[in-house]
Amino acid sequence: MLLTAWGSKGSGSGQFMQPQGIALDTSGNVYVSDSITNNIQEVH
């Protein structure tokens, strides 16, 4: 399966206003930063 989108527009859990960056850790966890809310969320 190809994943083409995560979350929705907003400032709550699993939501993004302006996703800015993406990172992976050594365990394969995915993190997304948001430049408007200044949050970093782990995406499952």
Residue frames as a rotation matrix with the C-alpha (Angstrom) as fourth column:
MET 1
0.585 0.811 0.000 0.00
0.811 -0.585 0.000 0.00
0.000 0.000 -1.000 0.00
LEU 2
-0.487 -0.687 0.538 1.26
0.686 -0.683 -0.251 3.48
0.541 0.247 0.804 -0.89
LEU 3
0.204 0.490 -0.848 0.61
0.884 -0.463 -0.055 6.17
-0.420 -0.738 -0.528 1.74
THR 4
-0.199 -0.242 0.950 0.09
0.794 -0.607 0.012 9.56
0.574 0.757 0.313 0.10
ALA 5
-0.065 0.215 0.974 -1.13
-0.296 -0.937 0.187 11.71
0.953 -0.276 0.125 3.01
TRP 6
-0.523 -0.045 -0.851 -1.08
0.774 0.392 -0.497 12.00
0.356 -0.919 -0.170 6.80
GLY 7
-0.598 0.237 -0.766 -3.42
0.577 -0.537 -0.616 13.96
-0.557 -0.810 0.184 9.02
SER 8
0.292 0.718 0.632 -5.53
0.912 -0.409 0.044 16.94
0.289 0.563 -0.774 8.11
LYS 9
-0.372 -0.404 0.836 -5.33
0.237 -0.912 -0.336 20.72
0.898 0.073 0.435 8.35
GLY 10
0.783 0.598 0.170 -5.47
0.016 -0.293 0.956 22.03
0.621 -0.746 -0.239 11.91
SER 11
-0.061 -0.831 0.553 -3.47
-0.694 -0.363 -0.622 22.36
0.717 -0.422 -0.555 15.10
GLY 12
0.605 0.358 0.712 -4.60
-0.774 0.473 0.420 19.27
-0.187 -0.805 0.563 17.01
SER 13
-0.169 -0.643 0.747 -3.04
-0.397 0.738 0.545 15.86
-0.902 -0.205 -0.380 17.35
GLY 14
-0.246 -0.016 0.969 -2.36
0.661 0.729 0.180 14.40
-0.709 0.684 -0.169 13.90
GLN 15
0.787 0.524 0.326 -3.06
0.604 -0.545 -0.581 17.73
-0.127 0.654 -0.746 12.21
PHE 16
-0.351 -0.933 -0.086 -0.70
0.822 -0.351 0.449 20.16
-0.449 0.087 0.890 10.50
MET 17
0.617 0.463 -0.636 -0.98
0.136 -0.859 -0.493 23.81
-0.775 0.218 -0.593 9.45
GLN 18
0.765 -0.463 -0.447 2.26
-0.610 -0.300 -0.733 23.96
0.205 0.834 -0.512 7.45
PRO 19
0.842 -0.491 0.224 4.40
0.341 0.806 0.484 20.81
-0.418 -0.331 0.846 7.61
GLN 20
0.719 -0.629 -0.295 8.02
-0.683 -0.719 -0.131 21.88
-0.130 0.295 -0.946 7.26
GLY 21
-0.301 -0.918 -0.258 10.27
-0.908 0.358 -0.215 18.90
0.290 0.169 -0.942 7.87
ILE 22
0.863 0.485 -0.141 10.30
-0.433 0.855 0.285 15.16
0.258 -0.185 0.948 8.27
ALA 23
-0.235 -0.956 0.176 12.76
-0.930 0.168 -0.328 12.96
0.284 -0.241 -0.928 10.15
LEU 24
0.696 0.320 -0.643 13.25
-0.159 0.942 0.297 9.28
0.701 -0.104 0.706 10.96
ASP 25
0.315 -0.631 0.709 14.98
-0.925 -0.038 0.378 7.88
-0.212 -0.775 -0.595 14.02
THR 26
-0.639 -0.715 -0.284 16.98
-0.760 0.645 0.084 4.67
0.123 0.270 -0.955 14.19
SER 27
-0.693 0.470 0.547 13.86
0.022 0.772 -0.635 2.71
-0.721 -0.428 -0.545 15.24
GLY 28
-0.787 0.375 0.491 11.93
0.582 0.183 0.793 3.82
0.207 0.909 -0.361 12.14
ASN 29
0.071 0.807 -0.586 9.67
0.809 -0.390 -0.439 6.33
-0.583 -0.443 -0.681 13.92
VAL 30
-0.306 -0.075 0.949 8.59
0.804 -0.555 0.215 9.26
0.510 0.829 0.230 11.75
TYR 31
-0.132 0.193 -0.972 8.50
0.712 -0.663 -0.229 12.85
-0.689 -0.723 -0.050 13.02
VAL 32
-0.021 0.208 0.978 6.97
0.852 -0.508 0.126 15.87
0.523 0.836 -0.167 11.27
SER 33
-0.640 -0.200 -0.742 7.62
0.592 -0.743 -0.311 19.50
-0.490 -0.638 0.594 12.22
ASP 34
0.326 0.800 0.503 5.08
0.926 -0.377 0.001 22.27
0.191 0.466 -0.864 11.65
SER 35
-0.638 -0.725 0.259 6.38
0.683 -0.688 -0.244 25.80
0.356 0.021 0.934 11.08
ILE 36
-0.194 0.632 0.751 3.15
-0.178 -0.775 0.606 27.57
0.965 -0.016 0.263 12.08
THR 37
0.817 0.576 0.013 2.30
-0.146 0.185 0.972 25.71
0.557 -0.796 0.236 15.30
ASN 38
-0.018 -0.942 0.335 5.98
-0.860 -0.156 -0.486 25.16
0.510 -0.297 -0.807 16.19
ASN 39
0.515 0.258 0.817 5.19
-0.673 0.712 0.200 21.53
-0.530 -0.654 0.540 17.03
ILE 40
-0.568 -0.549 -0.614 6.91
-0.765 0.627 0.146 18.27
0.305 0.552 -0.776 16.26
GLN 41
0.390 0.781 0.488 4.63
-0.854 0.504 -0.125 15.25
-0.344 -0.368 0.864 16.10
GLU 42
-0.798 -0.487 0.354 5.44
-0.349 0.854 0.386 11.55
-0.491 0.185 -0.851 15.90
VAL 43
0.004 0.787 -0.617 3.36
-1.000 0.020 0.019 10.06
0.027 0.616 0.787 13.10
HIS 44
-0.438 -0.076 0.896 2.07
-0.365 0.926 -0.100 6.51
-0.822 -0.371 -0.433 13.49
